[in-house]
Amino acid sequence: MKENGGTSSAFLSSAYYGMASRLDDQLGRITRAVEQAGAAARTVTLFFADHGEYLGDHGVIEKWPSAMHDCITR
């Protein structure tokens, strides 16, 4: 089944989770480098994200026109 201009929701979900996995891997590289440098005890790591994604929920893939559904705010 094709949605959203010909792109399947399964493809969109796999791309989103792939990007999240890559970010997780890169953050792990930074954390390991801090530990190997002996700086972990005096280092604070903060990570902020601005949102989630719909990934086809409610028939949309972006946060427009409203981002107040549970799949974004929970």
C-alpha positions as CSV (number, residue, x, y, z in Angstrom):
1,M,0.0,0.0,0.0
2,K,1.4,3.4,-1.0
3,E,0.7,6.5,1.0
4,N,1.9,10.1,1.2
5,G,2.7,10.7,-2.4
6,G,3.8,7.1,-3.2
7,T,6.0,6.4,-0.2
8,S,4.9,3.6,2.1
9,S,4.5,4.2,5.8
10,A,6.7,1.1,6.4
11,F,9.5,2.8,4.5
12,L,9.0,6.1,6.4
13,S,9.1,4.3,9.7
14,S,12.2,2.3,8.8
15,A,14.0,5.5,7.6
16,Y,13.0,7.3,10.9
17,Y,14.2,4.4,13.1
18,G,17.4,4.1,11.0
19,M,18.2,7.7,11.6
20,A,17.5,7.4,15.3
21,S,19.8,4.3,15.4
22,R,22.6,6.2,13.6
23,L,22.2,9.1,16.1
24,D,22.4,6.6,19.0
25,D,25.6,5.1,17.5
26,Q,27.2,8.5,17.1
27,L,26.3,9.6,20.7
28,G,27.9,6.3,21.8
29,R,31.1,7.1,20.0
30,I,31.2,10.5,21.8
31,T,30.6,8.9,25.2
32,R,33.3,6.2,24.6
33,A,35.8,8.9,23.6
34,V,35.0,10.9,26.8
35,E,35.5,7.8,28.9
36,Q,38.7,6.8,27.1
37,A,40.1,10.3,27.7
38,G,39.4,9.9,31.4
39,A,37.0,12.7,31.5
40,A,33.7,10.9,32.2
41,A,33.7,11.7,35.9
42,R,33.8,15.4,35.2
43,T,31.6,15.5,32.1
44,V,27.9,16.1,31.9
45,T,26.2,15.1,28.6
46,L,22.8,16.6,27.8
47,F,20.8,15.6,24.8
48,F,17.6,17.5,23.7
49,A,15.2,16.6,20.9
50,D,12.4,18.9,19.7
51,H,9.8,16.4,18.7
52,G,8.7,13.0,17.5
53,E,7.1,12.2,14.2
54,Y,3.7,11.0,13.1
55,L,5.0,8.3,10.8
56,G,1.6,7.9,9.2
57,D,-0.5,8.2,12.3
58,H,-3.6,10.3,11.6
59,G,-2.8,10.1,7.9
60,V,0.1,12.5,8.1
61,I,3.9,12.2,8.3
62,E,4.8,15.7,9.5
63,K,3.8,17.8,12.5
64,W,1.5,20.0,10.5
65,P,-1.1,21.4,11.1
66,S,-1.2,20.2,14.8
67,A,1.4,18.3,16.9
68,M,-0.8,17.7,19.9
69,H,-1.8,14.0,19.2
70,D,-0.6,11.4,21.7
71,C,1.9,9.9,19.2
72,I,3.8,13.2,19.4
73,T,3.4,14.3,23.0
74,R,3.7,11.0,25.0
